[in-house]
């Protein structure tokens, strides 16, 4: 692919991720409406996400955009190209995500909050709170991996019941505190 083709591909990708949404809908409603979707399956390509990768963070970013909010971004490789926050970054209190609060205890969760848990030094899982003790996420711990499901992930209180290891902190939530995109 030549430079022109690559430039066009990157430009279209940027536009798709950052296009304006004319209506604002509750994030919980958008996420709940995605239950059963297969586009985030680990076996599939989806945008910049390759087969074999978990796409829970991409699903959350897509739902945020579909709800009328700007796509969440963190600095990419070498701080050059912004990218979606990873599930681990959603849970990490050292990571700022523009428009979103710092991580808070899951006991404070409200519908529309993003819920995340870090697993080890780089991995994690992220979803959206849709009701009391209910989340929607592209869940990797089922068949097919990445199917969008609603369940109680993130609110299970037994050790290891959310997929965490013995050293992992409890899930946390972040709340939208910014402005809706114009």
MDAnalysis code that builds the backbone (N, CA, C; Angstrom):
import MDAnalysis as mda
import numpy as np

u = mda.Universe.empty(546, n_residues=182, atom_resindex=np.repeat(np.arange(182), 3), trajectory=True)
u.add_TopologyAttr("name", ["N", "CA", "C"] * 182)
u.add_TopologyAttr("resid", np.arange(1, 183))
u.add_TopologyAttr("resname", ["UNK", "UNK", "UNK", "UNK", "UNK", "UNK", "UNK", "UNK", "UNK", "UNK", "UNK", "UNK", "UNK", "UNK", "UNK", "UNK", "UNK", "UNK", "UNK", "UNK", "UNK", "UNK", "UNK", "UNK", "UNK", "UNK", "UNK", "UNK", "UNK", "UNK", "UNK", "UNK", "UNK", "UNK", "UNK", "UNK", "UNK", "UNK", "UNK", "UNK", "UNK", "UNK", "UNK", "UNK", "UNK", "UNK", "UNK", "UNK", "UNK", "UNK", "UNK", "UNK", "UNK", "UNK", "UNK", "UNK", "UNK", "UNK", "UNK", "UNK", "UNK", "UNK", "UNK", "UNK", "UNK", "UNK", "UNK", "UNK", "UNK", "UNK", "UNK", "UNK", "UNK", "UNK", "UNK", "UNK", "UNK", "UNK", "UNK", "UNK", "UNK", "UNK", "UNK", "UNK", "UNK", "UNK", "UNK", "UNK", "UNK", "UNK", "UNK", "UNK", "UNK", "UNK", "UNK", "UNK", "UNK", "UNK", "UNK", "UNK", "UNK", "UNK", "UNK", "UNK", "UNK", "UNK", "UNK", "UNK", "UNK", "UNK", "UNK", "UNK", "UNK", "UNK", "UNK", "UNK", "UNK", "UNK", "UNK", "UNK", "UNK", "UNK", "UNK", "UNK", "UNK", "UNK", "UNK", "UNK", "UNK", "UNK", "UNK", "UNK", "UNK", "UNK", "UNK", "UNK", "UNK", "UNK", "UNK", "UNK", "UNK", "UNK", "UNK", "UNK", "UNK", "UNK", "UNK", "UNK", "UNK", "UNK", "UNK", "UNK", "UNK", "UNK", "UNK", "UNK", "UNK", "UNK", "UNK", "UNK", "UNK", "UNK", "UNK", "UNK", "UNK", "UNK", "UNK", "UNK", "UNK", "UNK", "UNK", "UNK", "UNK", "UNK", "UNK", "UNK", "UNK", "UNK", "UNK", "UNK", "UNK", "UNK"])
u.atoms.positions = np.array([
    [0.861, -1.167, 0.000],
    [0.000, 0.000, 0.000],
    [0.905, 1.226, 0.000],
    [0.601, 2.177, -0.860],
    [1.392, 3.390, -0.962],
    [1.067, 4.378, 0.145],
    [1.827, 5.458, 0.174],
    [1.648, 6.486, 1.186],
    [0.260, 7.121, 1.106],
    [-0.241, 7.352, -0.116],
    [-1.573, 7.942, -0.280],
    [-2.634, 6.999, 0.273],
    [-2.524, 5.716, -0.049],
    [-3.488, 4.732, 0.446],
    [-3.446, 4.617, 1.958],
    [-2.254, 4.625, 2.530],
    [-2.109, 4.553, 3.972],
    [-2.683, 5.803, 4.638],
    [-2.420, 6.970, 4.061],
    [-2.961, 8.221, 4.596],
    [-4.485, 8.201, 4.574],
    [-5.067, 7.725, 3.475],
    [-6.514, 7.634, 3.369],
    [-7.073, 6.667, 4.407],
    [-6.438, 5.513, 4.569],
    [-6.886, 4.522, 5.536],
    [-6.858, 5.090, 6.954],
    [-5.780, 5.775, 7.319],
    [-5.671, 6.378, 8.646],
    [-6.713, 7.471, 8.814],
    [-6.934, 8.287, 7.804],
    [-7.914, 9.372, 7.876],
    [-9.329, 8.832, 8.060],
    [-9.687, 7.815, 7.312],
    [-11.013, 7.211, 7.443],
    [-11.158, 6.588, 8.824],
    [-10.117, 5.904, 9.308],
    [-10.147, 5.317, 10.647],
    [-10.348, 6.376, 11.717],
    [-9.641, 7.512, 11.595],
    [-9.785, 8.604, 12.557],
    [-11.212, 9.143, 12.516],
    [-11.745, 9.357, 11.311],
    [-13.095, 9.890, 11.183],
    [-14.118, 8.945, 11.808],
    [-13.977, 7.638, 11.548],
    [-14.920, 6.660, 12.096],
    [-14.903, 6.676, 13.616],
    [-13.734, 6.858, 14.208],
    [-13.626, 6.843, 15.660],
    [-14.034, 8.161, 16.291],
    [-14.025, 9.261, 15.549],
    [-14.245, 10.573, 16.132],
    [-15.427, 11.330, 15.543],
    [-16.231, 10.663, 14.719],
    [-17.351, 11.359, 14.095],
    [-18.342, 11.827, 15.157],
    [-19.016, 12.890, 14.826],
    [-19.981, 13.480, 15.743],
    [-21.265, 12.670, 15.743],
    [-21.811, 12.489, 16.910],
    [-23.094, 11.832, 17.054],
    [-24.097, 12.925, 17.391],
    [-25.199, 13.000, 16.654],
    [-26.146, 14.101, 16.811],
    [-27.087, 13.954, 17.993],
    [-27.228, 12.778, 18.537],
    [-28.123, 12.606, 19.670],
    [-27.335, 12.091, 20.863],
    [-27.797, 12.449, 22.022],
    [-27.196, 11.963, 23.250],
    [-28.151, 10.943, 23.844],
    [-27.613, 9.746, 24.116],
    [-28.402, 8.685, 24.734],
    [-27.669, 8.225, 25.977],
    [-28.365, 7.745, 26.969],
    [-27.669, 7.231, 28.149],
    [-26.717, 6.087, 27.768],
    [-25.498, 6.150, 28.290],
    [-24.507, 5.124, 27.996],
    [-25.020, 3.740, 28.389],
    [-25.702, 3.637, 29.515],
    [-26.237, 2.345, 29.945],
    [-27.215, 1.779, 28.910],
    [-28.025, 2.648, 28.314],
    [-28.997, 2.226, 27.298],
    [-28.283, 1.732, 26.041],
    [-27.250, 2.447, 25.618],
    [-26.492, 2.051, 24.427],
    [-25.835, 0.694, 24.658],
    [-25.169, 0.535, 25.815],
    [-24.496, -0.732, 26.112],
    [-25.507, -1.876, 26.189],
    [-26.612, -1.667, 26.888],
    [-27.630, -2.723, 27.028],
    [-28.195, -3.130, 25.669],
    [-28.291, -2.174, 24.752],
    [-28.787, -2.477, 23.411],
    [-27.813, -3.276, 22.570],
    [-26.606, -3.456, 23.064],
    [-25.575, -4.198, 22.328],
    [-25.482, -5.659, 22.740],
    [-26.239, -6.074, 23.754],
    [-26.176, -7.459, 24.223],
    [-26.459, -8.404, 23.057],
    [-25.617, -9.398, 22.917],
    [-25.750, -10.371, 21.836],
    [-24.881, -10.069, 20.628],
    [-24.309, -8.861, 20.549],
    [-23.453, -8.517, 19.408],
    [-22.222, -9.419, 19.372],
    [-21.799, -9.740, 18.152],
    [-20.635, -10.607, 17.977],
    [-19.440, -9.870, 17.377],
    [-19.568, -8.579, 17.094],
    [-18.485, -7.876, 16.403],
    [-17.229, -7.707, 17.246],
    [-17.308, -7.924, 18.566],
    [-16.133, -7.783, 19.440],
    [-15.512, -9.130, 19.790],
    [-15.930, -10.175, 19.067],
    [-15.367, -11.494, 19.343],
    [-13.856, -11.478, 19.138],
    [-13.159, -12.189, 20.004],
    [-11.699, -12.228, 19.966],
    [-11.176, -12.782, 18.638],
    [-11.910, -13.640, 17.990],
    [-11.448, -14.267, 16.752],
    [-11.528, -13.348, 15.531],
    [-12.155, -12.176, 15.666],
    [-12.406, -11.309, 14.513],
    [-11.525, -10.067, 14.493],
    [-11.299, -9.552, 13.276],
    [-10.747, -8.211, 13.107],
    [-11.856, -7.226, 13.439],
    [-11.521, -6.105, 14.060],
    [-12.483, -5.031, 14.281],
    [-11.684, -3.736, 14.339],
    [-11.739, -2.975, 13.263],
    [-10.951, -1.746, 13.203],
    [-9.478, -2.045, 13.342],
    [-8.845, -1.404, 14.312],
    [-7.410, -1.611, 14.551],
    [-7.143, -2.845, 15.389],
    [-8.186, -3.508, 15.876],
    [-8.025, -4.645, 16.787],
    [-7.952, -5.941, 15.981],
    [-6.883, -6.675, 16.170],
    [-6.613, -7.888, 15.393],
    [-7.285, -9.122, 15.997],
    [-7.420, -10.176, 15.194],
    [-7.927, -11.439, 15.738],
    [-6.990, -11.927, 16.850],
    [-7.565, -12.545, 17.847],
    [-6.786, -13.034, 18.972],
    [-6.696, -12.037, 20.115],
    [-7.221, -10.828, 19.900],
    [-7.176, -9.822, 20.967],
    [-8.554, -9.653, 21.592],
    [-8.555, -9.409, 22.898],
    [-9.807, -9.085, 23.569],
    [-10.168, -7.653, 23.221],
    [-11.443, -7.381, 23.087],
    [-11.893, -6.078, 22.597],
    [-12.889, -5.404, 23.539],
    [-12.850, -5.760, 24.831],
    [-13.790, -5.149, 25.783],
    [-13.598, -3.643, 25.837],
    [-12.351, -3.180, 25.766],
    [-12.103, -1.730, 25.817],
    [-12.596, -1.036, 24.547],
    [-12.500, -1.694, 23.411],
    [-13.009, -1.115, 22.172],
    [-14.531, -1.008, 22.241],
    [-15.187, -2.040, 22.766],
    [-16.645, -2.004, 22.896],
    [-17.065, -0.820, 23.755],
    [-16.408, -0.628, 24.892],
    [-16.755, 0.482, 25.783],
    [-16.544, 1.814, 25.071],
    [-15.416, 1.976, 24.380],
    [-15.152, 3.226, 23.649],
    [-16.210, 3.461, 22.571],
    [-16.584, 2.415, 21.837],
    [-17.619, 2.544, 20.805],
    [-18.963, 2.951, 21.415],
    [-19.327, 2.356, 22.548],
    [-20.595, 2.687, 23.199],
    [-20.588, 4.125, 23.711],
    [-19.445, 4.570, 24.184],
    [-19.327, 5.957, 24.658],
    [-19.590, 6.910, 23.500],
    [-18.983, 6.648, 22.349],
    [-19.201, 7.490, 21.165],
    [-20.666, 7.422, 20.732],
    [-21.232, 6.219, 20.708],
    [-22.633, 6.066, 20.289],
    [-23.598, 6.778, 21.234],
    [-23.167, 7.027, 22.464],
    [-24.027, 7.731, 23.415],
    [-23.899, 9.249, 23.286],
    [-23.011, 9.716, 22.401],
    [-22.880, 11.149, 22.156],
    [-21.713, 11.804, 22.852],
    [-20.839, 11.030, 23.453],
    [-19.669, 11.561, 24.140],
    [-18.423, 11.381, 23.270],
    [-17.387, 12.177, 23.512],
    [-16.156, 11.991, 22.740],
    [-15.488, 10.663, 23.087],
    [-14.830, 10.107, 22.098],
    [-14.128, 8.846, 22.296],
    [-13.049, 9.031, 23.359],
    [-12.996, 8.149, 24.351],
    [-11.950, 8.276, 25.366],
    [-10.591, 7.961, 24.748],
    [-9.586, 8.722, 25.130],
    [-8.254, 8.533, 24.553],
    [-7.178, 8.655, 25.623],
    [-6.098, 7.933, 25.405],
    [-4.871, 8.067, 26.183],
    [-3.733, 8.177, 25.174],
    [-2.568, 8.703, 25.600],
    [-1.443, 8.788, 24.664],
    [-1.058, 7.404, 24.158],
    [-0.810, 7.319, 22.860],
    [-0.415, 6.056, 22.257],
    [1.073, 5.819, 22.381],
    [1.569, 4.932, 21.561],
    [2.994, 4.615, 21.575],
    [3.813, 5.874, 21.351],
    [4.798, 6.088, 22.196],
    [5.683, 7.247, 22.132],
    [4.909, 8.549, 22.289],
    [3.669, 8.486, 22.807],
    [2.868, 9.674, 23.029],
    [2.402, 10.365, 21.768],
    [2.439, 9.662, 20.626],
    [2.150, 10.304, 19.350],
    [0.701, 10.144, 18.919],
    [0.258, 8.936, 18.708],
    [-1.091, 8.697, 18.192],
    [-1.992, 8.265, 19.350],
    [-3.011, 9.078, 19.682],
    [-3.909, 8.683, 20.776],
    [-4.622, 7.376, 20.445],
    [-4.954, 6.638, 21.493],
    [-5.628, 5.345, 21.335],
    [-6.648, 5.174, 22.446],
    [-7.508, 4.148, 22.290],
    [-8.485, 3.817, 23.328],
    [-7.747, 3.386, 24.597],
    [-8.257, 3.762, 25.778],
    [-7.663, 3.247, 27.012],
    [-7.845, 1.734, 27.082],
    [-6.839, 1.051, 27.580],
    [-6.970, -0.388, 27.807],
    [-7.859, -0.615, 29.026],
    [-8.311, -1.837, 29.206],
    [-9.103, -2.163, 30.394],
    [-8.293, -1.865, 31.655],
    [-7.020, -2.211, 31.641],
    [-6.147, -1.950, 32.787],
    [-6.065, -0.456, 33.076],
    [-5.968, 0.366, 32.022],
    [-5.877, 1.816, 32.218],
    [-7.166, 2.405, 32.789],
    [-8.324, 1.879, 32.402],
    [-9.586, 2.337, 32.992],
    [-9.556, 2.124, 34.504],
    [-8.910, 1.060, 34.974],
    [-8.869, 0.740, 36.400],
    [-7.729, 1.433, 37.143],
    [-6.771, 1.978, 36.435],
    [-5.543, 2.524, 37.035],
    [-5.732, 3.986, 37.457],
    [-5.588, 4.267, 38.739],
    [-5.777, 5.625, 39.253],
    [-4.687, 6.592, 38.780],
    [-3.590, 6.080, 38.245],
    [-2.525, 6.954, 37.729],
    [-2.810, 7.440, 36.317],
    [-3.812, 6.864, 35.669],
    [-4.120, 7.208, 34.285],
    [-5.302, 8.169, 34.241],
    [-5.080, 9.330, 33.621],
    [-6.166, 10.291, 33.414],
    [-6.834, 10.015, 32.079],
    [-8.152, 9.999, 32.090],
    [-8.926, 9.845, 30.866],
    [-9.828, 11.073, 30.793],
    [-9.569, 11.925, 29.817],
    [-10.275, 13.207, 29.709],
    [-11.783, 13.013, 29.737],
    [-12.448, 13.808, 30.579],
    [-13.903, 13.756, 30.691],
    [-14.410, 12.742, 31.695],
    [-13.524, 11.916, 32.243],
    [-13.917, 10.845, 33.159],
    [-13.277, 11.052, 34.525],
    [-14.007, 10.708, 35.570],
    [-13.503, 10.841, 36.932],
    [-12.326, 9.908, 37.163],
    [-11.660, 10.111, 38.267],
    [-10.677, 9.135, 38.746],
    [-11.455, 7.892, 39.169],
    [-10.801, 6.738, 39.246],
    [-11.503, 5.533, 39.696],
    [-12.083, 5.710, 41.106],
    [-13.295, 5.180, 41.276],
    [-14.015, 5.226, 42.560],
    [-14.409, 3.795, 42.933],
    [-14.733, 3.596, 44.182],
    [-15.165, 2.279, 44.661],
    [-16.409, 1.821, 43.900],
    [-16.475, 0.550, 43.595],
    [-17.621, 0.018, 42.848],
    [-18.925, 0.174, 43.608],
    [-18.867, 0.329, 44.917],
    [-20.080, 0.525, 45.710],
    [-20.788, 1.840, 45.345],
    [-20.083, 2.749, 44.679],
    [-20.651, 4.026, 44.250],
    [-21.221, 3.967, 42.834],
    [-21.187, 2.798, 42.204],
    [-21.579, 2.645, 40.804],
    [-23.018, 3.065, 40.535],
    [-23.177, 3.757, 39.410],
    [-24.491, 4.141, 38.893],
    [-24.587, 3.689, 37.441],
    [-25.803, 3.467, 36.928],
    [-25.916, 3.136, 35.508],
    [-25.229, 4.210, 34.658],
    [-24.444, 3.752, 33.687],
    [-23.700, 4.653, 32.822],
    [-22.244, 4.814, 33.225],
    [-21.879, 4.307, 34.396],
    [-20.470, 4.338, 34.792],
    [-19.718, 3.247, 34.038],
    [-18.437, 3.484, 33.837],
    [-17.554, 2.461, 33.275],
    [-16.954, 1.718, 34.468],
    [-17.009, 0.386, 34.449],
    [-16.461, -0.432, 35.523],
    [-15.279, -1.215, 34.962],
    [-14.183, -1.239, 35.724],
    [-12.971, -1.879, 35.223],
    [-12.198, -2.530, 36.362],
    [-11.443, -3.549, 35.996],
    [-10.568, -4.214, 36.956],
    [-9.265, -4.560, 36.265],
    [-8.156, -4.252, 36.943],
    [-6.830, -4.611, 36.442],
    [-6.531, -6.047, 36.848],
    [-5.951, -6.793, 35.924],
    [-5.498, -8.157, 36.187],
    [-3.996, -8.179, 35.926],
    [-3.212, -8.224, 36.975],
    [-1.763, -8.210, 36.814],
    [-1.273, -6.842, 36.364],
    [-0.077, -6.777, 35.800],
    [0.519, -5.476, 35.462],
    [-0.010, -4.815, 34.191],
    [-0.672, -5.556, 33.287],
    [-1.115, -4.932, 32.031],
    [-2.522, -5.314, 31.583],
    [-3.054, -6.404, 32.038],
    [-4.348, -6.873, 31.544],
    [-5.490, -6.394, 32.427],
    [-6.707, -6.638, 31.988],
    [-7.870, -6.268, 32.770],
    [-9.143, -6.552, 32.005],
    [-10.236, -6.087, 32.567],
    [-11.538, -6.202, 31.909],
    [-12.313, -4.934, 32.205],
    [-13.152, -4.511, 31.249],
    [-13.917, -3.280, 31.391],
    [-15.303, -3.480, 30.785],
    [-16.279, -2.811, 31.381],
    [-17.648, -2.859, 30.887],
    [-18.384, -1.605, 31.315],
    [-19.689, -1.612, 31.134],
    [-20.531, -0.480, 31.495],
    [-21.595, -0.964, 32.478],
    [-21.782, -0.209, 33.558],
    [-22.829, -0.504, 34.532],
    [-24.168, -0.126, 33.889],
    [-25.108, -1.077, 33.863],
    [-26.409, -0.813, 33.233],
    [-27.567, -0.801, 34.227],
    [-27.341, -1.336, 35.411],
    [-28.352, -1.367, 36.471],
    [-27.631, -1.753, 37.758],
    [-28.349, -1.790, 38.862],
    [-27.735, -2.184, 40.124],
    [-27.102, -3.565, 39.992],
    [-25.798, -3.624, 40.235],
    [-25.026, -4.878, 40.199],
    [-25.086, -5.608, 38.848],
    [-25.296, -4.878, 37.749],
    [-25.359, -5.467, 36.406],
    [-24.443, -4.688, 35.471],
    [-23.705, -5.416, 34.650],
    [-22.829, -4.788, 33.666],
    [-23.033, -5.421, 32.299],
    [-22.642, -4.668, 31.285],
    [-22.581, -5.180, 29.920],
    [-21.137, -5.046, 29.477],
    [-20.618, -6.110, 28.870],
    [-19.238, -6.079, 28.374],
    [-19.050, -7.116, 27.280],
    [-17.982, -6.915, 26.507],
    [-17.550, -7.927, 25.542],
    [-16.698, -8.889, 26.358],
    [-17.287, -9.997, 26.743],
    [-16.728, -10.865, 27.781],
    [-15.897, -11.989, 27.190],
    [-14.647, -12.080, 27.621],
    [-13.724, -13.078, 27.082],
    [-13.800, -14.433, 27.748],
    [-14.495, -14.529, 28.869],
    [-14.533, -15.783, 29.628],
    [-15.752, -16.624, 29.275],
    [-16.066, -16.706, 27.993],
    [-17.202, -17.517, 27.549],
    [-16.957, -17.936, 26.106],
    [-17.847, -18.697, 25.565],
    [-17.740, -19.108, 24.174],
    [-18.933, -18.550, 23.422],
    [-18.717, -17.804, 22.353],
    [-17.425, -17.367, 21.832],
    [-16.868, -16.208, 22.666],
    [-15.558, -16.182, 22.809],
    [-14.892, -15.123, 23.566],
    [-15.183, -13.781, 22.905],
    [-15.641, -12.824, 23.697],
    [-15.921, -11.490, 23.185],
    [-17.380, -11.215, 22.874],
    [-18.243, -12.197, 23.062],
    [-19.674, -11.971, 22.875],
    [-20.120, -10.908, 23.883],
    [-20.976, -9.983, 23.473],
    [-21.463, -8.947, 24.383],
    [-22.573, -9.551, 25.250],
    [-22.350, -9.482, 26.569],
    [-23.283, -10.086, 27.518],
    [-23.623, -9.114, 28.642],
    [-24.746, -9.362, 29.278],
    [-25.098, -8.669, 30.520],
    [-25.015, -9.694, 31.636],
    [-24.313, -9.335, 32.705],
    [-24.210, -10.215, 33.863],
    [-23.795, -9.402, 35.086],
    [-23.365, -10.090, 36.131],
    [-22.973, -9.401, 37.365],
    [-21.460, -9.219, 37.479],
    [-20.738, -9.311, 36.362],
    [-19.289, -9.140, 36.412],
    [-18.970, -7.799, 37.082],
    [-17.937, -7.809, 37.885],
    [-17.484, -6.610, 38.570],
    [-18.125, -6.418, 39.925],
    [-19.263, -7.063, 40.151],
    [-19.959, -6.929, 41.425],
    [-19.903, -8.207, 42.254],
    [-19.275, -9.235, 41.726],
    [-19.123, -10.478, 42.488],
    [-18.098, -10.218, 43.593],
    [-18.387, -10.663, 44.801],
    [-17.530, -10.308, 45.929],
    [-16.591, -11.415, 46.390],
    [-16.770, -12.646, 45.907],
    [-15.862, -13.728, 46.275],
    [-14.517, -13.568, 45.561],
    [-13.443, -13.916, 46.242],
    [-12.113, -13.800, 45.660],
    [-12.017, -14.608, 44.367],
    [-11.613, -13.971, 43.294],
    [-11.438, -14.623, 42.005],
    [-12.688, -14.728, 41.158],
    [-13.850, -14.319, 41.674],
    [-15.104, -14.472, 40.939],
    [-15.256, -13.509, 39.765],
    [-14.444, -12.447, 39.705],
    [-14.470, -11.521, 38.579],
    [-13.325, -11.802, 37.606],
    [-12.646, -12.917, 37.818],
    [-11.534, -13.288, 36.948],
    [-10.193, -12.775, 37.430],
    [-10.172, -12.180, 38.623],
    [-8.929, -11.603, 39.112],
    [-8.022, -12.642, 39.772],
    [-6.750, -12.270, 39.847],
    [-5.783, -13.082, 40.562],
    [-5.699, -12.641, 42.018],
    [-4.936, -13.346, 42.819],
    [-4.870, -13.051, 44.249],
    [-4.337, -11.647, 44.583],
    [-3.541, -11.054, 43.718],
    [-2.968, -9.732, 44.004],
    [-3.752, -8.584, 43.359],
    [-4.799, -8.880, 42.602],
    [-5.552, -7.834, 41.895],
    [-6.492, -7.096, 42.830],
    [-6.572, -5.783, 42.651],
    [-7.503, -4.960, 43.421],
    [-8.933, -5.201, 42.939],
    [-9.898, -4.796, 43.754],
    [-11.309, -4.916, 43.384],
    [-11.619, -4.015, 42.191],
    [-12.661, -4.324, 41.436],
    [-13.074, -3.453, 40.338],
    [-13.414, -2.045, 40.849],
    [-13.270, -1.077, 39.961],
    [-13.575, 0.321, 40.260],
    [-14.449, 0.882, 39.150],
    [-15.034, 2.043, 39.403],
    [-15.851, 2.697, 38.379],
    [-15.310, 4.092, 38.104],
    [-15.559, 4.544, 36.884],
    [-15.304, 5.931, 36.495],
    [-16.619, 6.492, 35.978],
    [-16.824, 7.773, 36.247],
    [-18.068, 8.428, 35.864],
    [-17.776, 9.568, 34.906],
    [-18.645, 9.772, 33.929],
    [-18.522, 10.882, 32.984],
    [-18.681, 12.187, 33.751],
    [-17.710, 13.076, 33.632],
    [-17.755, 14.390, 34.303],
    [-17.509, 15.526, 33.315],
    [-17.294, 15.164, 32.049],
    [-16.978, 16.160, 31.030],
    [-18.209, 16.677, 30.321],
    [-17.947, 17.264, 29.173],
    [-19.020, 17.831, 28.357],
    [-19.312, 16.936, 27.167],
    [-20.550, 16.908, 26.743],
    [-20.946, 16.150, 25.560],
    [-20.323, 16.823, 24.345],
    [-19.847, 16.022, 23.392],
    [-19.184, 16.567, 22.202],
    [-20.161, 17.413, 21.378],
    [-19.613, 18.384, 20.706],
    [-20.414, 19.292, 19.879],
    [-20.129, 19.059, 18.412],
])
